[in-house]
Amino acid sequence: MLQVDDLVVRYGSATALDGVSLHVGRGEMVALVGPNGAGKSTLMNALSRIVRPAGGTIHLDGRLAHVPEGRQVFADLSVEDNLRLGAWRSRNRDPRRIYEILPRLAHMRGRLAGTLSGGEQQMVAVGRALMADPDLLAIDELSLGLAPLVVADLARHLTELNSGQGTAILLVEQNARLAFDLCERAYVIESGRIVAEGPSGDLARSPEVARAYLGGITSTGSPTHLENSTQ
């Protein structure tokens, strides 16, 4: 469904993505993990055509919807109006189908989005993206600033969406444990380059990944940079 090959993105003289390649198949849940500044959000913005690549190719066979980092709801609009904005290119702006997927939103449909908790706003952001009827849902930092129980609830909804409707998921996360638990396959990005990829279970068992992203500390007290293990 999504094929990215040798993608390069630059901001002036700074290279944010340096030859990134990855793919997401139909109905797959794939994670992209890495530290702050690794290029995760830049990749998402390139997929959504917010930034223009300097090189490489992006091929998408289907519709993509992007849940941005920080949720970015329209605070002065109601939950229902936020949802309707997600369908601005569609004739079907009825949010009832979203209330079936995310029932809690139905109970807060008239509330201003700015009055909601962080977890509720994240649910609105996901629902807004789903209003576009995407084949691929790209989510930037699902867990950012949220309590573990809230994250677990959102993760359950995503799993049900994937298994029930076949929606592919690209989950961009700093929380590698969450990403590996949710997604069968994952990529690790550092300094704008993919440094490891494979089944999530294999990556989680890698000593380098465990030290850098699953709470382990190296002898120097800093994360270990992975050797390229894409082969």
C-alpha positions in Angstrom: 0.0 0.0 0.0 2.8 2.4 0.9 6.3 2.2 -0.6 8.9 4.8 0.3 12.3 4.6 -1.4 15.5 6.6 -0.7 13.5 9.5 0.7 15.6 12.7 1.3 14.2 15.8 3.1 16.2 18.9 3.8 15.5 22.1 5.7 18.0 24.5 4.2 21.4 23.0 4.7 20.2 20.5 7.3 19.3 17.0 6.1 16.3 15.6 8.1 15.8 12.4 6.2 18.7 10.8 4.4 17.7 7.9 2.1 14.8 6.5 4.1 13.1 3.4 2.7 10.1 1.6 4.2 6.9 -0.1 3.2 3.5 -0.8 4.7 1.3 -3.6 3.3 -2.5 -3.7 3.1 -3.9 -4.4 6.6 -0.5 -4.2 8.3 0.3 -2.5 11.5 3.9 -1.1 11.3 5.8 0.9 13.8 8.5 3.6 13.3 10.4 4.2 16.5 13.3 6.6 17.4 14.3 9.4 19.6 13.4 13.1 19.4 14.9 14.7 16.3 15.3 11.4 14.5 13.1 12.5 11.6 9.9 10.7 12.5 7.6 13.7 12.2 9.4 14.9 9.0 8.6 11.5 7.4 4.9 11.9 8.4 4.8 15.4 6.9 6.4 14.2 3.7 3.8 11.4 3.4 1.1 14.0 3.9 2.8 16.4 1.4 3.2 19.1 4.0 6.9 19.1 3.2 8.4 18.5 -0.3 11.2 15.8 -0.5 14.5 16.7 -2.1 14.9 13.2 -3.4 13.4 9.7 -3.4 9.9 8.5 -4.1 6.6 7.9 -2.2 4.1 5.6 -3.7 0.7 5.3 -2.0 -2.0 2.9 -3.3 -5.1 4.2 -1.4 -6.1 7.0 0.9 -3.9 8.1 3.8 -5.0 10.1 6.8 -2.6 11.7 9.2 -3.0 12.1 13.0 -0.5 14.8 13.8 1.8 15.1 16.8 0.2 17.1 19.5 -3.4 16.3 18.3 -4.0 19.8 16.9 -7.7 19.8 17.4 -9.7 23.0 16.8 -10.2 24.1 20.4 -13.1 26.5 19.8 -15.2 24.0 17.7 -17.3 21.2 19.1 -16.2 17.6 18.9 -18.7 16.9 16.1 -17.5 19.9 14.1 -13.9 18.7 14.5 -15.0 15.3 13.1 -16.8 16.8 10.2 -13.7 18.7 9.2 -11.9 15.4 8.6 -14.4 14.7 5.8 -13.9 18.0 4.0 -13.2 16.3 0.7 -16.0 13.8 1.1 -19.7 14.0 0.5 -20.4 11.9 3.6 -19.8 14.1 6.6 -22.1 12.1 8.9 -20.0 11.2 12.0 -22.3 8.4 13.2 -19.9 5.8 11.7 -17.1 7.2 13.9 -19.3 7.0 17.0 -19.7 3.3 16.3 -15.9 2.9 16.3 -15.2 5.4 19.2 -18.4 5.3 21.2 -17.1 7.8 23.8 -17.1 10.6 21.3 -20.9 10.3 20.9 -21.3 11.4 24.5 -19.1 14.5 24.1 -20.2 15.5 20.6 -21.4 18.9 21.7 -18.4 19.8 23.9 -15.7 22.2 22.8 -12.6 20.2 21.9 -10.5 22.6 23.9 -12.2 21.6 27.1 -11.4 17.9 26.7 -8.6 15.9 28.4 -5.5 15.0 26.4 -6.7 11.5 25.9 -10.1 12.7 24.7 -8.5 15.1 22.3 -6.3 12.3 20.9 -9.5 10.3 20.3 -11.0 13.3 18.5 -7.9 13.5 16.3 -8.1 9.8 15.5 -11.8 10.1 14.7 -11.3 13.2 12.6 -8.7 11.2 10.5 -11.1 8.3 10.2 -13.7 10.6 8.7 -11.6 10.5 5.5 -12.2 6.8 5.2 -8.5 6.0 5.0 -6.9 2.8 3.8 -3.8 3.8 5.8 -3.9 5.7 9.1 -0.6 7.4 10.0 -0.4 8.3 13.7 2.4 10.6 15.0 3.1 10.0 18.8 -0.1 8.3 19.9 1.0 8.1 23.6 2.6 11.6 23.9 1.7 13.1 27.3 -1.0 10.6 28.1 -1.5 8.3 31.1 -0.9 4.6 30.5 -4.6 3.6 31.0 -5.6 6.2 28.3 -2.9 4.9 25.9 -4.1 1.3 26.5 -7.7 2.3 25.6 -6.6 4.1 22.4 -4.4 1.1 21.5 -7.3 -1.2 21.9 -9.4 0.9 19.5 -6.6 0.9 16.9 -6.3 -2.9 17.1 -10.0 -3.3 16.7 -10.0 -0.9 13.7 -7.2 -2.9 12.1 -8.7 -6.3 12.7 -12.3 -5.3 12.1 -12.0 -3.0 9.1 -8.6 -3.9 7.7 -7.2 -0.4 8.1 -3.5 -0.3 7.8 -1.6 1.5 10.6 1.7 3.3 10.5 2.5 4.1 14.2 5.3 6.6 14.8 6.3 6.4 18.5 9.1 7.2 21.0 7.5 4.6 23.2 9.2 1.5 21.6 7.6 -0.9 24.0 4.1 0.2 23.1 5.0 0.2 19.4 6.5 -3.3 19.5 3.5 -4.6 21.4 1.0 -3.2 18.9 2.8 -3.8 15.6 4.1 -7.0 14.2 6.8 -5.2 12.2 8.9 -2.1 13.0 11.6 0.2 11.8 14.1 2.1 14.0 15.2 5.5 12.8 18.2 7.6 14.1 19.5 10.8 12.7 17.3 10.6 9.6 18.3 7.1 8.6 16.7 3.7 9.1 19.2 1.7 11.3 17.2 -1.4 11.9 14.0 -3.2 10.8 12.2 -6.5 11.1 9.7 -8.3 13.2 9.0 -6.4 16.4 9.7 -9.4 18.5 13.2 -9.8 17.0 13.9 -6.1 17.5 12.8 -6.2 21.1 15.2 -9.0 21.7 18.1 -7.2 20.1 20.6 -6.1 22.8 21.2 -2.8 20.9 17.6 -2.0 20.7 16.9 -2.9 24.3 19.8 -0.7 25.5 18.7 2.3 23.4 14.9 2.1 23.5 13.6 -0.3 26.1 15.2 1.2 29.2 18.6 -0.3 29.1 21.7 1.9 29.6 25.1 1.5 28.1 28.3 1.7 30.0 28.7 5.4 29.0 25.2 6.2 30.2 24.0 7.1 26.7 21.9 5.2 24.1 23.7 2.8 21.9 23.5 3.7 18.1 22.5 0.6 16.2 24.5 -0.9 13.4 22.5 -1.1 10.2 20.6 -4.4 10.3 18.3 -3.9 7.4 19.6 -7.0 5.5 
